[in-house]
Amino acid sequence: MQYERLTKGIAAVFGVLTAVLTVVGILSSPAVLFLALMFGASTYLMYYHLSGKMAASVYERVERRAATDGRGARRGDGRGGFGAGPREEWEPPRDGRARRAAERVRQERARRQQARGAQQQAGRRRRRVQQRSGPSPAEAYDRLDLDPSADESAVKAAYRERVKETHPDTDGGSEREFKRVQAAYETLTDD
């Protein structure tokens, strides 16, 4: 846990306040006992959190819910879904293992993000290769009836006009020509 020492210190202060307020409440007013009860409950929750029991009970409940499909029947398909809980077996940290467990989780997340980044990069390379199979930029400008020095707004305007003319649902439109116009536009805009 990142702020373990701070939380321990706050729990200790709350514990002392609970003891002092209990004594003062017994000696003077029962209303102070209510305040002592609130500090005592806060102290207990902090202790419960610091001991790791809170995380263990939360994960146990998550695992139990993940094992059923909401109607009490066991799910045998092994698939996840909303509320499926952790994807791997999880054992609550005991005896100071919380930091090591958290570090393993961070390393696993970093590994997954790195793999995801590699997949995205491979997808970008595939898209570039696919794009190269289309028309060259000079051919694309020619298909859109544009000068090669045209800016992006002119390319978009010319594309809109050519799409209206060549769309297969219009009179005189052709699917082949429509696809060629689209390929030209993609060549000029997805660089």
C-alpha positions, -999 to +999 in steps of 0.1 A: +000+000+000+014+034-010+005+053+022+008+026+047+028+046+073+005+076+070-026+054+075-010+036+105-003+070+121-039+082+115-052+050+129-030+054+160-042+090+165-079+079+161-072+051+186-059+075+212-088+099+205-112+070+210-097+061+244-096+097+256-132+104+245-144+072+261-129+083+295-143+118+291-177+105+280-179+082+311-169+110+334-189+138+319-215+133+292-229+103+273-230+125+241-192+124+241-194+085+241-212+087+207-182+107+193-159+081+208-179+054+191-175+071+157-137+074+162-136+038+173-154+026+142-130+046+120-100+031+139-113-004+133-119+002+096-083+015+092-069-015+110-091-038+089-077-022+058-041-022+069-042-058+079-052-068+043-084-085+055-106-059+037-090-066+004-092-103+009-129-102+017-136-080-012-118-103-036-134-134-021-168-118-028-158-109-063-146-145-070-179-159-056-200-137-078-178-144-108-183-181-103-221-178-107-240-163-136-264-142-114-290-170-110-268-191-088-258-215-116-221-222-121-206-208-153-187-234-171-177-215-202-147-198-186-155-165-202-155-132-185-180-104-187-193-076-166-185-083-130-164-113-139-137-104-113-100-109-117-088-128-148-061-147-129-062-166-097-056-142-069-044-148-034-047-121-008-013-108+004-002-119+038+028-112+060+039-080+041+036-095+006+013-067-005+040-046-021+054-076-040+019-085-052+012-050-063+045-049-081+037-081-100+003-066-109+020-035-122+046-055-142+018-076-157-002-045-167+030-029-182+036-062-202+000-061-215+002-024-225+035-031-243+019-060-262-011-039-270+012-012-283+030-037-305-003-049-319-014-013-327+019-006-343+016-037-365-020-026-374-006+008-385+020-010-406-007-032-423-028-001-430+002+016-446+009-015-468-028-016-478-027+021-486+002+017-509-018-007-530-041+022-538-034+050-562-003+072-560-008+107-548-006+121-584-033+096-595-054+105-565-053+143-574-061+134-609-092+113-599-105+142-578-098+167-606-074+187-583-041+205-587-013+187-567-009+219-547-045+218-533-049+220-495-069+195-474-101+216-474-100+216-512-095+178-512-125+174-489-147+196-511-136+179-543-142+145-527-177+154-517-185+166-552-171+135-569-189+112-544-222+128-553-215+123-590-202+087-588-224+072-560-240+039-573-275+050-561-275+081-583-283+082-621-251+076-640-232+065-608-208+035-609-197+014-580-163+009-595-157+047-600-171+054-565-145+030-550-118+047-570-128+081-557-128+068-521-094+052-526-081+085-539-095+104-510-080+079-485-046+082-502-046+120-498-059+122-463-044+092-443-007+101-448 
